[in-house]
Each structure stands twice: as structure tokens, then as C-alpha cells.
């Protein structure tokens, strides 16, 4: 499988967001159809770049970057992946932050800084 620029952007987004739902990926504009999103995310999962976070609390798959994705997201972002955990509290926090981002983008915001990019 050949990774596209969009695949690399998705991997970076997932790595920096910690965890992302399929609908959040759709709302960020990476795909125009749910079927296409599911297919591509399944392909990225099959080659081990992302994994599905098993949780009974959400009605759709939640995706996290794997250690294998470090080769494609760059060294700085790659270091973040190694120390991640799937604790329920942090997953809820990450999904809520993604929802805030989506609301700001819907309101016209253009620039977004991930939590790891904030210094003060």
C-alpha cells in the first residue's frame, strides 16, 4: 500500500490528537463519505499504522496511532506516540478537545494548535 499525503496528514492528526473518532475524521474534511473513510482507515489499520481503541462507551471506532506510525509522522510527533495510554478519562478529554476544534473550525477558525504545541 502506498501512503498518500492525506494518509500522512491523518496519521499526524491522530498522533497529535491522541485519539480520534471516525466521525471527527470525516468532519475534519479528510473524506467526503463514511464508506471511503471506513475503507481507508481499515487499510491503515491492516498495515499497523493505527489501531482501534476497544471501548464499549462509544458507538463507533476510535483510532490511535501505533509505534509503527512514528516513521511517517516525524521524530517530534513520533515521540508522543510511545508514551500514550488509552485510559478512559484521557480518551474522553481527547475526544472533547477534538469536538472543540471542530466547533471552532465550523465557526471559521483557521489556525489550530494541539496541546503538545502549546507552551504557555
N, C-alpha and C positions, 0 to 999 in steps of 0.2 A: 504494500500500500504506500502510495506517495502522499506525504503530508503537504497540504496546501498552506498558503499564507493564512487563510481563515482558520485552519486547524491549529496553527501556531498561536494565533490570537486567542482562540478559545482556550487552549491549554494555559496560556498566561493568565487569562481572566479567571479560570478555575483555580489556578495555583494562588493567585493573589486574593481571591475571594474566599478561599478555604473550601467552601462547599457551595454548589450552585444547583438549583433545580432545573429540570428541562424547560419548564415554562419561563423561568428567568432567562435562560439562554435564548429562547425564542423572542422574548420581549426586548432583549438587548440588540436584536436585529441580525443575529448571525444566520438565521434561517427564516424562510417565509412560510414553511409548512411544518406541521408537527411530525409528519411521516418522514420528511427529509432529516429533520433534527434527530429523530429516533434512530434512523439508519446510520447517520454519520457518528453519532455518539456510541452506538453499538460497535461500529468499526474501530473507533479509537479505544474502546474498552477491550476489544478482541486482541489488539496488539499490545495491550498492557499499559497504555499511557494514562488512562483514567480508570477509576473503579467506582462501582456503585456502593454507596453507603447504605448498609442494611439497617433500616429503622421502620418500625410499624406506625410511626406517627405522621407520615406524610403520604398522600395519595399518588405520588409519582416518584420516579427515581431521583436521587440526589447524587451528584458526581463530585469526586475528589481527584486531584492529580496524584499520580503514583511516583515513586522514586525514578522510574524509567523516563518520566517526562522531564526530568532535570536536564537531560541532554538537549531538549528543544526549547526550553524557556529562558535559558541564560543562567549564568552562575549565581547572580544575586537572588533571583527569584527561586532558583533551584534549591538554595539553602533553606528556604522557608518550608519546603515540602517535607523535608526529613523530620522535622520536629512537630508535625501535625498529629492531632488526635481527633477522634470522632465523638468526643463527649457530647451528650445531648444539649447541655447548656451552651457550649460553643457553637454547635450546629445551629441552634435557634438564633443565636446572636448573628452569625454569619448570614443566615437567610434574611433576617430583619434588616441588616445593613444593605444587602442586595436590593431589598424592596424599597428602601430609602433612595438608593441610587436610581432605581427605575422611575420612581416618582419625580425625582429631580430632572432626569433626562426628559420625561414626558412634559415637564414644565418649561423646557428649553435650555436646561443646563448643558454645557458642552465639555467642561473640564471636570474630571473626577480623579481624586487621589485615594488610593487604597490605604487602609490603616497602616500598613507597613511603610508607606511612603511619607507619612506624617511625622514630623519631628517635634513640633510644639503645638 
